[in-house]
Every structure is written in C-alpha cells, then in structure tokens.
Amino acid sequence: MPVYEYECPACEKVFEVQQRMADAPLTQCPDCEGPVKKIMSRSSFQLKGGGWYADGYSSSKPEKKKESGTSTNKAAPPCKSAASCPCAAASS
C-alpha cells in the first residue's frame, strides 16, 4: 500500500498514512481535528530481500577485456642481464 504524507497547518504536524489508492484523502488531523493537506515528498521506495544493491550496482565489477582490434603498445620489461636477453643477441 502506498504511504501518503499530510500536513496540518493548525498544529504544524506532518504525518504519514498508509492508504489504498482508491481511498479518499484525509481531511482532518488525527490530533487536533483541523484541516489537512496532502504534501508531495520523496519516495521511500526500498527493495527488500536478497540480490538487490543499495545503489543499483554491484560493488565488484568484472574486468572488461579489450577487443582484439585495439592495441595498447606496452613496452616489454627491461632484461635483467644482456647475456640472457634474446633481443640483445638478435640485434648484434
């Protein structure tokens, strides 16, 4: 059932009421019996149960692999010694 928020200008009280959508809006304050008006407020929509995230996204995102059409041109790490480096022998 939706929750509606009302304000009473006489006693300056703001309160919430659970009502069906088909129910008529309240006209009297439950405390002072003065006239009330329905006010617009933020939704308090919550998803309950497992499998829902508070912000709508998982905290751990899977790594996206780059397509083969894109290259990154990373340089090879430097060799530890010139004697064991196959690149140094090829360039000699």
Secondary structure, 3 states (H helix, E strand, C coil): CCEEEEEECCCCEEEEEECCCCCCCCCECCCCCCECEEECCCCCCCCCCCCCCCCCCCCCCCCCCCCCCCCCCCCCCCCCCHHHCHHHHHHC
